[in-house]
Amino acid sequence: MPITLMPLPYADDALAPEISAETLQFHHGKHHKAYVDKANAATAGTDLETASVEDLIVAARSKGDKKLFNNAGQVWNHGFYWKSLSPTKTQPTGELAQAIDRDFGSLDALIAELASQGADHFASGWVWLAATDGKLAVVQTHDAETLADGVANPLLVVDLWEHAYYIDRRNDRAAYLKVVLNQVLNWDFAGERLAAGGAWTYPAEKVSEQA
Ligand code: FE
């Protein structure tokens, strides 16, 4: 089976007003879908036709297939981004809260670091909270580059591509980062990822996760 467009884990208006339904409809229904369609078009009729998103990323990276890598990386990163957002306000707890205090001093300091690196990131990309060698770190990746197949364990990601905020915020990335980082980050998911100890798996089946 080819890879699928993972459903949003919430209704498309669930993150409003921080992220509008129109933004999510375009971002998920047009942008994320286009990456899925292009990855499937690139692998149709090849031995990668039924490969997982993770396997496509690894194969494309090793073959130097930039086009496939970009589309597969963007499929995975968007799935991880939807999971990184929550319609209900969450807070870091337990092991995650302790690790944030240990490595950043406070949650406010971590959010300030994510905001700063996210705002300073040149052009398109992603800003991540990740665990590496038992420490938390803020990491940036460019374009479709991903932490899906690396040594760092990604806990959260924020999309820095203009398509993530242009409808709601025009060119004001800092305003988008401010509301996303303070209001809708899914700290429960980050805690689960820290406890899991390895990278998240993009869903293989078109199963609705909506309650
Ligand atoms: Fe995006």
Boltz pocket constraint, residues with backbone or C-beta under 6 A from the ligand:
constraints:
  - pocket:
      binder: B
      contacts: [[A, 27], [A, 31], [A, 78], [A, 159], [A, 161], [A, 163], [A, 164]]
      max_distance: 6.0
